[in-house]
Amino acid sequence: MVSEIDIYRSANAVIRKCGRRHNPKYYAQSKMSQLYDKGDTEGATIWARITNAIDELTIDKSESAIH
């Protein structure tokens, strides 16, 4: 089992690797799809978690409601 901190570290690494010009979420989804197609469901699940973490880390905070 991969810990949440490792998932978020990986998500940050993908974001840094892709930068602003490329879509880090697309990159993660592509990895997930490749692994799933090869039958590696555990690896695909990890990349799905990384994709979700990328979503959370790249949310535009200025658009969220302030309470």
N, CA, C and O of each residue as an XYZ file, in Angstrom:
268
protein
N       0.839     -1.180      0.000
C       0.000      0.000      0.000
C       0.881      1.238      0.000
O       1.814      1.355      0.794
N       0.574      2.144     -0.889
C       1.323      3.384     -1.008
C       0.655      4.424     -0.111
O      -0.563      4.601     -0.152
N       1.459      5.105      0.696
C       0.912      6.092      1.639
C       0.442      7.349      0.913
O       0.873      7.639     -0.203
N      -0.441      8.079      1.563
C      -0.956      9.326      0.993
C       0.166     10.337      0.748
O       0.156     11.041     -0.263
N       1.127     10.412      1.661
C       2.222     11.366      1.488
C       3.025     11.031      0.236
O       3.470     11.934     -0.472
N       3.213      9.746     -0.042
C       3.927      9.346     -1.257
C       3.123      9.683     -2.515
O       3.694     10.064     -3.537
N       1.813      9.543     -2.438
C       0.949      9.910     -3.567
C       1.094     11.402     -3.857
O       1.254     11.799     -5.012
N       1.039     12.231     -2.809
C       1.141     13.678     -3.009
C       2.555     14.088     -3.442
O       2.711     15.039     -4.208
N       3.566     13.395     -2.971
C       4.927     13.662     -3.450
C       5.038     13.350     -4.928
O       5.641     14.106     -5.690
N       4.456     12.236     -5.326
C       4.474     11.866     -6.737
C       3.689     12.862     -7.579
O       4.119     13.236     -8.670
N       2.541     13.289     -7.074
C       1.737     14.284     -7.791
C       2.530     15.581     -7.972
O       2.521     16.171     -9.052
N       3.208     16.016     -6.925
C       4.028     17.223     -7.037
C       5.151     17.049     -8.049
O       5.468     17.979     -8.790
N       5.750     15.871     -8.085
C       6.820     15.600     -9.045
C       6.283     15.655    -10.480
O       6.945     16.185    -11.372
N       5.095     15.112    -10.697
C       4.488     15.153    -12.030
C       4.179     16.596    -12.423
O       4.422     16.998    -13.560
N       3.649     17.366    -11.489
C       3.330     18.778    -11.758
C       4.610     19.538    -12.131
O       4.622     20.320    -13.082
N       5.681     19.297    -11.374
C       6.953     19.969    -11.677
C       7.499     19.528    -13.032
O       8.005     20.346    -13.800
N       7.395     18.234    -13.321
C       7.911     17.696    -14.582
C       7.155     18.278    -15.771
O       7.767     18.651    -16.772
N       5.854     18.356    -15.669
C       5.034     18.834    -16.781
C       5.054     20.351    -16.914
O       4.937     20.888    -18.015
N       5.203     21.031    -15.798
C       5.199     22.485    -15.826
C       3.838     23.039    -16.215
O       2.837     22.324    -16.203
N       3.815     24.295    -16.551
C       2.554     24.958    -16.910
C       2.160     24.710    -18.370
O       0.990     24.848    -18.728
N       3.124     24.347    -19.206
C       2.842     24.179    -20.631
C       2.140     22.865    -20.951
O       1.381     22.785    -21.917
N       2.384     21.852    -20.160
C       1.781     20.542    -20.390
C       0.815     20.228    -19.254
O       0.958     20.739    -18.143
N      -0.150     19.397    -19.541
C      -1.184     19.079    -18.567
C      -0.756     17.886    -17.703
O      -0.717     16.758    -18.196
N      -0.435     18.115    -16.423
C      -0.005     17.015    -15.557
C      -1.096     15.971    -15.348
O      -0.797     14.786    -15.194
N      -2.348     16.394    -15.340
C      -3.446     15.441    -15.164
C      -3.510     14.496    -16.368
O      -3.713     13.294    -16.199
N      -3.339     15.026    -17.573
C      -3.346     14.189    -18.771
C      -2.202     13.181    -18.726
O      -2.382     12.019    -19.088
N      -1.024     13.624    -18.282
C       0.134     12.737    -18.171
C      -0.175     11.579    -17.219
O       0.090     10.421    -17.544
N      -0.730     11.885    -16.057
C      -1.047     10.860    -15.060
C      -2.122      9.901    -15.583
O      -2.035      8.691    -15.374
N      -3.127     10.446    -16.257
C      -4.179      9.598    -16.816
C      -3.621      8.680    -17.900
O      -4.050      7.534    -18.031
N      -2.679      9.176    -18.664
C      -2.044      8.372    -19.700
C      -1.277      7.204    -19.087
O      -1.364      6.075    -19.571
N      -0.525      7.478    -18.021
C       0.200      6.414    -17.311
C      -0.769      5.377    -16.754
O      -0.538      4.172    -16.856
N      -1.853      5.863    -16.165
C      -2.859      4.973    -15.596
C      -3.430      4.068    -16.688
O      -3.562      2.861    -16.484
N      -3.761      4.631    -17.822
C      -4.336      3.877    -18.929
C      -3.353      2.839    -19.469
O      -3.743      1.707    -19.756
N      -2.096      3.213    -19.607
C      -1.077      2.282    -20.095
C      -0.950      1.068    -19.175
O      -0.886     -0.071    -19.638
N      -0.916      1.324    -17.882
C      -0.782      0.227    -16.922
C      -2.028     -0.658    -16.914
O      -1.932     -1.883    -16.841
N      -3.182     -0.029    -16.990
C      -4.428     -0.798    -17.016
C      -4.486     -1.699    -18.245
O      -4.886     -2.860    -18.156
N      -4.082     -1.151    -19.400
C      -4.074     -1.930    -20.642
C      -3.117     -3.122    -20.563
O      -3.343     -4.142    -21.214
N      -2.061     -2.998    -19.776
C      -1.096     -4.085    -19.614
C      -1.532     -5.087    -18.541
O      -0.871     -6.104    -18.326
N      -2.650     -4.791    -17.869
C      -3.155     -5.697    -16.838
C      -2.646     -5.400    -15.445
O      -2.900     -6.167    -14.516
N      -1.928     -4.294    -15.284
C      -1.393     -3.916    -13.974
C      -2.408     -3.017    -13.264
O      -2.282     -1.792    -13.258
N      -3.415     -3.657    -12.666
C      -4.478     -2.880    -12.027
C      -3.990     -2.173    -10.766
O      -4.487     -1.097    -10.434
N      -3.031     -2.758    -10.064
C      -2.492     -2.102     -8.870
C      -1.763     -0.812     -9.256
O      -1.953      0.225     -8.621
N      -0.943     -0.879    -10.280
C      -0.239      0.316    -10.759
C      -1.203      1.362    -11.276
O      -1.019      2.555    -11.039
N      -2.244      0.914    -11.992
C      -3.250      1.832    -12.511
C      -3.993      2.525    -11.370
O      -4.310      3.711    -11.462
N      -4.268      1.792    -10.307
C      -4.941      2.375     -9.143
C      -4.078      3.443     -8.486
O      -4.585      4.479     -8.055
N      -2.795      3.197     -8.411
C      -1.878      4.190     -7.832
C      -1.879      5.456     -8.683
O      -1.918      6.564     -8.149
N      -1.835      5.293    -10.021
C      -1.859      6.471    -10.896
C      -3.206      7.189    -10.824
O      -3.260      8.406    -11.000
N      -4.286      6.462    -10.571
C      -5.589      7.104    -10.382
C      -5.550      7.982     -9.131
O      -6.087      9.090     -9.129
N      -4.922      7.491     -8.078
C      -4.784      8.283     -6.847
C      -3.908      9.514     -7.096
O      -4.190     10.594     -6.577
N      -2.855      9.351     -7.884
C      -1.985     10.486     -8.214
C      -2.772     11.515     -9.020
O      -2.630     12.718     -8.802
N      -3.604     11.043     -9.953
C      -4.440     11.950    -10.746
C      -5.368     12.760     -9.845
O      -5.530     13.964    -10.042
N      -5.974     12.109     -8.864
C      -6.855     12.821     -7.919
C      -6.068     13.843     -7.104
O      -6.557     14.944     -6.849
N      -4.863     13.486     -6.698
C      -4.033     14.420     -5.931
C      -3.646     15.619     -6.792
O      -3.610     16.748     -6.303
N      -3.357     15.383     -8.065
C      -3.043     16.492     -8.978
C      -4.225     17.437     -9.063
O      -4.052     18.656     -9.048
N      -5.436     16.879     -9.153
C      -6.648     17.718     -9.157
C      -6.694     18.617     -7.927
O      -6.943     19.818     -8.033
N      -6.456     18.035     -6.781
C      -6.514     18.799     -5.540
C      -5.418     19.859     -5.468
O      -5.652     20.971     -4.993
N      -4.240     19.516     -5.934
C      -3.112     20.446     -5.837
C      -3.171     21.563     -6.870
O      -2.548     22.608     -6.680
N      -3.898     21.366     -7.945
C      -3.939     22.379     -8.996
C      -5.247     23.161     -9.031
O      -5.487     23.932     -9.961
N      -6.080     22.969     -8.036
C      -7.336     23.728     -7.945
C      -6.996     25.213     -7.825
O      -6.088     25.604     -7.091
N      -7.741     26.020     -8.557
C      -7.540     27.464     -8.481
C      -8.193     27.975     -7.201
O      -9.416     28.094     -7.116
N      -7.372     28.269     -6.224
C      -7.865     28.673     -4.900
C      -8.645     29.983     -4.967
O      -9.499     30.225     -4.113
N      -8.379     30.829     -5.952
C      -9.077     32.116     -6.036
C     -10.541     31.933     -6.412
O     -11.353     32.824     -6.164
N     -10.896     30.796     -7.006
C     -12.285     30.549     -7.384
C     -13.082     29.865     -6.275
O     -14.307     29.789     -6.362
N     -12.421     29.376     -5.252
C     -13.152     28.674     -4.199
C     -13.809     29.684     -3.250
O     -13.339     30.810     -3.086
N     -14.884     29.252     -2.648
C     -15.643     30.121     -1.755
C     -14.867     30.354     -0.467
O     -14.189     29.460      0.040
N     -14.979     31.554      0.044
C     -14.361     31.898      1.318
C     -15.444     31.975      2.380
O     -16.445     32.674      2.217
N     -15.232     31.252      3.462
C     -16.242     31.230      4.532
C     -15.738     31.969      5.731
O     -16.440     32.063      6.738
